[in-house]
Amino acid sequence: EYAMINKLDKEPAFRWWIKDVLKKRDRILSKVKSRYWKRTHKFGIELPKTVEDALALDRKNDNNFWKLAIEKEMKNVQPAFNFLDEGDCAPNGYQKIKLHMIFDVKMDFTRKARLVAGGHMTDTPASLTYSSVVSRDSVRLGLLLAALNDLDVLSCDIGNAYLNAPCREKVWCIAGAEFGSRKGDKIIIVRALYGLKSSGAAWRAHLAESMSDIGYVPCEADPDVWMKANTDGKGRDYYEYVLIYVDDVLAISHEPNVIMNALTKLYRLKEPPEAPKRYLGANIGEYEFADGGKAWYQSSDDYIKAAVKNVDKQLEDDGQPPLSKKTSCVLPKDYKPELDLTTECSDEQANYFQNLIGILRWAVELGRIDIHVQVAALSKYLANPRIGHLEMALHIFLYLKGHDRSKLVFDPEELVMTIPPPKNHDWYDFYPNAKGDLPPSMPE
C-alpha cells in the first residue's frame, strides 16, 4: 500500500511482487469476512449481525441485553458526529462511508456493541497510521522499579479513548437504525471513530500531546513509557512513570494520585483510579515477604480459568464431553502440524480455531511461556486450519486445565537453583506428572 501511494509500484524492486501480495491480501480478507458473517454463536450465545437482528433476539429471549448494549454505545459515540441540516450536502472532498454495529460477547457473558466506521471504504492516508502500545516487558520492569523504590501504583481506564481525538479523514455517512428517530440523516464524522484507518494513530498522538503538556517525556526504549523527574518526601531524586496501553494507564510514583488528577481534568475515566488488581487481562498484586519487603507479581491464573471454563461450555453446547482427560505435555510428542492431513475446517470451525489461538497467544503474553512454542506452531495455520489443528488447540487447553498454577503454594524465598535436565531428554519430560519425578527442590 505504501508503494502504491508513493507511486513506486512500477519500479523494478516492487513491480515483480507487489501485485501478487495485494491479490493475496484481498483473498485472505474476503475469506475472513465470509467467516465473520457465517459465525452465529459465541460462548453458546447467538450473535446478531445487525441492529434489527439484535432487537429481534431480545424479543425472542424476553430480555433487553442487546438493546441496552446498543443504547450505551450510542450514548458514548454522540460527540463523534455533526448532523447536517435537511437538504444540505456533504462538503466537497469528503468521502461517503458506511457505519455498522459489531456485536460481541465478553468472557463474563455480558453483551457488547461497538459502532464501527467502514474504514476499508476510504483511501489509505499518506500520513502514518501505526499506533504503538506499551510492551509487557515494560510493565514488568515498571512494577519492579515500583518495588525497589517503594513507589505506589494506581491504574485507570480512559473512557471512549479514540473519541477524544479529532478525525484525520474527511468522511461522511447516512445514519442507520441505531440512531433511532434520526435514521436517514446525513452525518459528518468529526472524531476518531473506531474502524477508520487513522483513528489509532490520531488517539496516540492526541494523548502524547497531553502527556507532554503535563511535563512527561517518552522513554527512548519504549515510547509508551512516559517519564518525569521528581523528588520524594525525603528529598531523594527519582523518576515517576506512566505506562499506557491504548486507554489503560498505570501511574508509578510516590504520589500517583497527582498524575491521575491531571488525567481526570483532561479525560473521562471509566472508574475512579485504584491500585491495580488486573492489567491487560493479568492478575496483579503485591506480595509481602517475611522481612516486610514487598514485590509486585503478575499472573494469568484468572484469565486461564475463565478461558478453560468457556471452552468447556462451548464443548457442552456442541454435545461433546468437556476437557476431562489428563495430559502431561502441551502437545503430543509425535504431532507435527505441518504434516497434518485431516479435513479442512468449516468456516465456523476455522473461526473457533482462530478464537482459541487468540486466547492462547494472550495467555503467553501474560506469562504462560510453557506453551509458547506450541501456540506459535499452530498459529501458522490461522488462514486455513484443519480439524487436527483445532483438536490440538483444544489439547493445549486440556494441558492448561491440568496445570493450574493458582493451586501451587510455595515460599518464594525458598526457591533454589537446580541442575539442568540431562541431555537427550525432551524438555517436557521434566514437567510434573510427566515420566520422571522432579527434584524435590524444584517448584512447578
C-alpha positions, 0 to 999 in steps of 0.5 A: 500500500505504501508503494502504491501511494508513493507511486513506486509500484512500477519500479523494478524492486516492487513491480515483480511482487507487489501485485501478487501480495495485494491479490493475496491480501484481498483473498485472505480478507474476503475469506475472513469476512465470509467467516465473520458473517457465517459465525452465529454463536459465541460462548453458546450465545447467538450473535446478531449481525445487525441492529434489527437482528439484535432487537429481534433476539431480545424479543425472542429471549424476553430480555433487553441485553442487546438493546441496552448494549446498543443504547450505551454505545450510542450514548458514548459515540454522540460527540463523534458526529455533526448532523447536517441540516435537511437538504444540505450536502456533504462538503466537497472532498469528503468521502461517503462511508458506511457505519455498522454495529459489531456485536460481541460477547465478553468472557463474563457473558455480558453483551457488547456493541461497538459502532464501527466506521467502514474504514476499508471504504476510504483511501489509505492516508499518506500520513502514518497510521501505526499506533504503538502500545506499551510492551509487557516487558515494560510493565514488568520492569515498571512494577519492579522499579515500583518495588525497589523504590517503594513507589505506589501504583494506581491504574485507570481506564480512559473512557471512549479513548479514540473519541477524544481525538479529532478525525484525520479523514474527511468522511461522511455517512447516512445514519442507520437504525441505531440512531433511532428517530434520526435514521436517514440523516446525513452525518459528518464524522468529526472524531476518531471513530473506531474502524477508520484507518487513522483513528489509532494513530490520531488517539496516540498522538492526541494523548502524547500531546497531553502527556507532554503538556503535563511535563512527561517525556517518552522513554527512548526504549519504549515510547509508551513509557512516559517519564518525569523527574521528581523528588520524594518526601525525603528529598531523594531524586527519582523518576515517576512513570506512566505506562499506557496501553491504548486507554489503560494507564498505570501511574508509578510514583510516590504520589500517583494520585497527582498524575491521575488528577491531571488525567481526570481534568483532561479525560473521562475515566471509566472508574475512579483510579485504584491500585491495580488488581488486573492489567491487560487481562493479568492478575496483579498484586503485591506480595509481602515477604517475611522481612516486610519487603514487598514485590509486585507479581503478575499472573494469568491464573484468572484469565486461564480459568475463565478461558478453560471454563468457556471452552468447556461450555462451548464443548457442552453446547456442541454435545461433546464431553468437556476437557476431562482427560489428563495430559502431561505435555502441551502437545503430543510428542509425535504431532507435527502440524505441518504434516497434518492431513485431516479435513479442512475446517468449516468456516465456523470451525476455522473461526473457533480455531482462530478464537482459541489461538487468540486466547492462547497467544494472550495467555503467553503474553501474560506469562504462560511461556510453557506453551509458547512454542506450541501456540506459535506452531499452530498459529501458522495455520490461522488462514486455513486450519484443519480439524487436527489443528483445532483438536490440538488447540483444544489439547493445549487447553486440556494441558492448561486445565491440568496445570493450574498454577493458582493451586501451587503454594510455595515460599518464594524465598525458598526457591533454589537453583537446580541442575539442568535436565540431562541431555537427550531428554525432551524438555517436557519430560521434566514437567510434573506428572510427566515420566520422571519425578522432579527434584524435590527442590524444584517448584512447578 
